[in-house]
Structures are given as C-alpha cells and as structure tokens.
Amino acid sequence: MKSGKFLLQRLRLRQGPQLPFWGTNYAMHSIMWLLLLLTVLFFAGMLLLSHLNLSYSQQAMYELRRQQIKDVFFASLTRIDARQIELERHISTLAIIGETFYRLSRDGEDEPSSREALRAQLETTLGEHLRDFEGVSGAGIWFQPGILAERGQAYSPYLVQTDNALIARPAGGATRAQGFRAERWFDLTLGKGWIPDPQQPGQLYWSPVYFDLATQRAMLTLARPMYSEEGKLIGVVTTDWTSDQIVDLVSHVAVTDNSFAFLNDSNNRNLSSLSNNTDPRLEQKIIDAILAEELSAGGEDSPASISRSETQGQRLQTRAIEVEGRIYELYYASTPAGMVYGAGVPRDEIDQVLLPMRDANYRILLGTGSVLLILSLYLLYRIIQLMRELQTSYTDSLTGLPNRSRLLKDAGDRDGACLIILNLDRFKEINSLFGNDCGDHVLLALARRIKRYIRSQADTVGARLQLYRLASDEFAVLGPAITETRARDFAAGLTEFLRREQVFWQQQSLSLDASAGIAFQSAGGKDQVPDQLLSQATIAVQQAREQMRHYLFYDQMQKVEQGYEQNLYWAQRLKHALEHDQLLPHFQPIYDNRQQRIVKYECLVRMQDDEHGVIAAGQFIGVASKLRLNRQITRLMIEKSFAAFAREPYEFAINLSYADIVDQDILALILKHLKSSDVGPRVIFEILESDGIENYEEVFRFIEQIKPYGCQIAIDDFGTGYSNFSHLLKLNIDIIKIDGSLIRYLAQDHTALLVTKGIVQFARSLGIKTVAEFVHSEAVQEKVKSLGIDYSQGEYFSMPGPNLMRQPVELKPVRSKS
C-alpha cells in the first residue's frame, strides 16, 4: 500500500511537465495572448463597423425623415403662399380698376353729371368684384381729394360684404379733408410716415391682424397704392380679409402624431391654435415658447427679413425648443403677407421611425456577433490545441523536457555544437524489480538533478547547455562547440555526480550509473545533418557501455558508420532480390562414409546478383534478421526445396531457426507439403544449436507434429554452444552435425580431435548419426573416417551449387574455392 504522502507526490508529478523547455511556455503564452487580442480587436472592429453602418443608416433615415417632414411643410406653405398670392392678385386687379376710373374721371372732369355716373359705375364694379371673389370681407378704393369728387373733397367708396349682401360704409370716421390717411388700416399697413414710391408702383402692403369693431372679426388688410401715368399718387385700394381665410389653411396640417402647425403675424402674435393638440395646457406652453423665440421680430435670422425672391428651401429655417423636457424641432418660413408659418415635430417621434431599424440592426449585430464570437473562440481553442499538440510533439510527456525532435531541430539551427548522450545503467532492472511507477519517479528525479547540475556548471563550461530526454533511459545535453577538454571534464563530472546521487522509492535507496557518448559538430559544418551528430553520439555511448567506460568520444577512425552504410546497402539489395525472385536454393552434397557415395543434400540460400554473381548467405542473412525478413526467406526455401526434391531419391536438409520453429505460419506451410506428398522420410530439419533456444517445449511440439511423416531432426553446429544434453535426449534427434570449428583442425589440433571423439562416442551411445562439416582436405577426411563419423560434408567433396550431382564423387583434394 502506498503512503498518502507518496500518492500526493505522484499526483503532483502527473499534473504536468515539471521541467518545461525554456522559452516554449513564454512563446506559447505570448502567441495565445496575441491571438486573444486579435480576436478582441476583430470583434471590436466588427462592432465599430456595425456601429458606423448603423450611424450611417440612421443618419440617412433621419435625413429622409426630415425630408418627408419638409415635404409636408412645404406642401402647407405652398397652399398658404398660393392663397396669399391670390389675394395679392385680387387687389392688383382692384388697383387697375381704380386707376382706370381715374383716367375716365379726367376725361369728364368738368361735367358733374359725368362724375356722378362714374361714381355710380365704380361702386357697381366694386360690388361685382367683391361678389366674384370668395372670402373677401370688404374692399375700398380710396382716392386723393378732388378725384371723382369736388376739389378739396375725397371720394372713397368702401363696401363690406355681410350675409351675401353688400353695404356701403362711410370711411371710418375720416373727414373729407383728411382722406384715407385718417383710416385705421393706413397706419397698420402703410404706417404714419409712409412716403409714396412711384418707382415701385405694384408694391403691396399687409397689415397685421387687428380686430374690427364694426364686423367684430379679426381682420387683415391688404393695401396697394395707385399711381397716375405721371407717377403721381392718386389713391390706395384695400381689401379686407378675415384671418380665418388663412388660419384654416394650417388647421389640419399633420406630420406625426404629436406634431403641430402655427401661424404668427408680423407683430409676433399667434393667429392659430396648435393643430392636432388636445392638451390646452401643453398647447399654451408650446405657443409661449414659440412666441418667446420672436420668429417675426425682423432680426437677421427672422423670416420676415428674407427676400420674396428666395425659394422655399432658402426661406426655410429650423430651430429647436424644449417644453417640459421634450425637444421639438421647428420648421418655419415667411409668407408673402409677412407672416411666419411653421410646424413643430417632437424629436423623439422623428427618431421613432428609426427604432425598427435599430432593433433589426441590433438583432443582426447580436446574432452575427454571437456567431463570430463563437467561431473566434472555437478558432482560438483549436489554435491553442494545435499549439499544445505542437509543444507536445517537441516535449517529453513525463519530464516536460524537450524531446528528440526538438533536439534535432535545435542542433540543425546551430553552427557548431557539442552533443552528449547520457545512458542510464541498470535502469531496465529497476523497472523490472519495482515497476514502471518507480521508473518514472527515478527519471523525474534524475531529470531535475541533471538540470540543476547543468545550471551549476554553466560558468565552468563557458556555454549555455540544454537538457533533452530521448528514450526511456537516455538523456542528451546539447550546447555550442566547446573544447574537448571542457567536454571531457563536464562528462566526467556529470557521470560522477549521478553515481553519488541517491533516489528514494518507498524508503528504498536506489542508485544508478551512467555512460556518456560525446560527438562534435564543427563550426561552419552546417552541412552535417543533425541525425548524423545524434548517430555519432549514440555510437559513442554504445561503445562506452561495451567497454565499461564512463564516457567516450566518437572516433571517426573506427568507421562504425561505414558498417551502418554497408548494412543499408545489403538491406536494399535483399529487398530487391525478394521482389525479383533472386533468392535461390543451392545444394551441398553430404557423403556417406560407409557407402562411399552421396546420399543427402543440404539446401542453402544464395542471392543471384546480376553484377556480382552468386552471393553467399553470410553477406546478407544478418541484415535479414535485423529487418525481420528471415522468416520470409525460410518460407521461400521451404517452397523451393520441396519442389526441387519432389522427384529426386535423395534426402535433403532445410535449416530452421528457433524463430522459424515457433512461427505457426511456417509450421502450417511444412505440414501442407508433407501432407501433399510422400517426401517426409527424405526431409531433414536442421536446428541451429547456437541459435539460443528459449523454450524447449515449443521445439518438442514442433517435432511431435512432423515426426509422424517420417521427418528427421538434426542439430546443426553441435559443439559450439552450451548444450543441454538432457534436452537433447528429450528432443529425440536423429543427426548431430559437428561444428566446422572442430572439424577444420582435426589434422593438426589434438584438442579438437579429442572433443570430436567425445561427441562421436556420445552420439553413438544414443544411436544418433553424426555429420562432419567443413571437410576441406584429404587429411581431415581421413581423420573423420578414423573417428567413425557417419557422413562428411564440405569443400573436399563439393561447394554448394544450383544443381544436384548425378555422378559418384571422385575423392580428390579440392584446393580451389568457388
């Protein structure tokens, strides 16, 4: 049971990298913050663009709404202007009538009867004119004294229309001597100090609204002077209108629900109640606020001061007033009568039309913003994940140290480097004894301590070093190119430091030794790939372990890499041979010393090369084993060997390794051929004694399955390994092939002769046949025969060949080698 303290410690170790690669976290955090900032800026930019778009749209809609208000206002203003211009035309017609009667009166100036007739006709014409024009309250033609009257006397016909009847009224209290200047309308329209201006004969004058006591109505008077052809003032014509004629034009103007229209005269007096307003108190406050603006005061911004030649757009003016916290926009302009017509619209009602657009825009903004925000956050999340995966691909998951990929990248970025690979001794034993958790704990502890040692040696080494973890028990230290002396001192100190360190696991003290391999990449040698530097350091550490040294430098003179290149060369050749069916069986005869003839053949694999001819198995079989192609070669040899001896009377031997024997596919292939033919009694399976049999039970099962078919079992290379004779007895073998290292020296090595003699006696006692390998001379063959060995095989008889020997062998020494 693990203690609570240890569990807490393991939890902390499992929570994440304890030794992060310098700069990686900082760079990752910087990029994350940059991406987050870009996301925020993107979202803020989108909000800004949306706001600008909304502002632009609102401004456009606001201007459109204002234009609509102006259009309604101009429509009303046009009606008012048309009405007042119509009145001006009426009085102009009346002035023409008066001037006409003036000319007629001059023709009959000395005849009283003629004047009387003109006066009567003038009154009749004036009455007809009043009847033809709707809305006229009264009209008068006011002549200077002496015109249509006696000299010194004034004749001023003035008619008032009431109830569809015309009645003549006297000139409002004016004496005949005073004439029309004593009338009330004169001061209101022309003014007391008025001076005739013959240069502007058609000029019109409007009076402000006044109350007429006679008609009990609010009145407006329009006056126009009359001039003779000589430019002499002959009188004034007037037309009286009730103010209702004009006020009615603005009584039904509506722009929005709470909009209103107003009409002020030239004296800044309100002539109308506010249209469409149902609150008298609020109405009065609005009227007071409008009057307080003095729109008709005649100042620089006053509409009354604007020339009549200006267009409606030029006449239009705007102003804002506030009443009870509500802002109204006023649109107003002058009229031909000197009045001020205006309309007021609450600003919030102008904005009201923008609310649906704002709501729609905000909904679109919210929806689009939410989608973009989610996408941005997802993109940020994926990028962070990608960065973490990228960091993981460069980081060891256990220790948090940079890994082999990072080492190769960093080495490739350097111009000159020193690489030290540190391999822990006996680490596999610790994993086996105490488990993987203990191994992880040891690695973490050592990683921390090695990193601390590297930091402590930075000044001594004179360079900044970086620690990496490569494999389960391998670490690497990479730094710039340093001298060999400093590298040696550092490696010696590091391995000595690790030997002194103790790691505790559940109150158990653990210690480890380490071996180091050192390789250099010279400055300016960037053409040297990082893999090569790593390979050289790996070779150095392997040699250090083999030689039981604490550290070794990579020595290019040993040409270890050339061996690797040679292996690569043969690996390519072997794969090419397999693909093009260039691996073929060759057959070496086995001579029966008693019958004195060839009775068996051993099937040996050879490579047929177009350039080099036949290549022996020794050149490529080791590479085949490393590439795990040996079983494929075995299957090929089984197929071709069975095919070659299917119709031959000879026994034939096929070599099998322990790996071949335990391979179920190979066993199935052998059984298939044994079942499909009757060659079983002629088949010999040679098992290599030097192959290192791990489980004899597997070999027993193999033999038990093939023995029923009459197959024989031979032990090859007997005498080279540590044979277990009890196992040999259980295997029920038929043949022992004595290793060539003993047979080769039978003629001159007495010890080899004694060992071989012992093997022959042992085999004979068990009823096992013996074969002497590597019989290369007549002297050796004589010794073989003297020892009673059953069969001989070797160069003395024949080297392996692609074909079987049909003739008896002539026993002659063979000196040459093919």
Secondary structure, DSSP 8 states (H G I E B T S, - for coil): ---HHHHHHHHHHHTS-SS--TTHHHHHHHHHHHHHHHHHHHHHHHHHHHHHHHHHHHHHHHHHHHHHHHHHHHHHHHHHHHHHHHHHHHHHHHHHHHHHHHHHHHHTTT-HHHHHHHHHHHHHHHHHHHHHSTTEEEEEEEE-TTSSS-TT-----EEEEETTEEEE---TT--TTTGGGGSHHHHHHT-TT----TTSTT--EE---EEETTTTEEEEEEEEEEE-TTS-EEEEEEEEEETHHHHGGGTT--SSTT-EEEEE-TTS-B-S--TT---HHHHHHHHHHHHHTTTTS-STT-GGGS-TTS-HHHH-EEEEEEETTEEEEEEEEE-TTS-EEEEEEEHHHHHHTTHHHHHHHHHHHHHHHHHHHHHHHHHHHHHHHHHHHHHHHTB-TTT--B-HHHHHHHHHT-SSEEEEEEEETTHHHHHHHH-HHHHHHHHHHHHHHHHHHHHHTHHHHTS--EEEEEETTEEEEEEE---HHHHHHHHHHHHHHHHH--EEETTEEE---EEEEEEEE-TT-TTS-HHHHHHHHHHHHHHHHHTT-SEEE--GGG-HHHHHHHHHHHHHHHHHHHHTT-EEEEEEEEEETTTTEEEEEEEEEEEEETTTEEE-GGGTHHHHHHTT-HHHHHHHHHHHHHHHTTT-SSEEEEEE-HHHHT-HHHHHHHHHHHHHSS-GGGEEEEEEGGG--S-HHHHHHHHHHHGGGT-EEEEEEETSS---HHHHHHHT-SEEEE-HHHHTTTTT-HHHHHHHHHHHHHHHHTT-EEEE----SHHHHHHHHHHT-SEE-STTT---BSS---S-----------
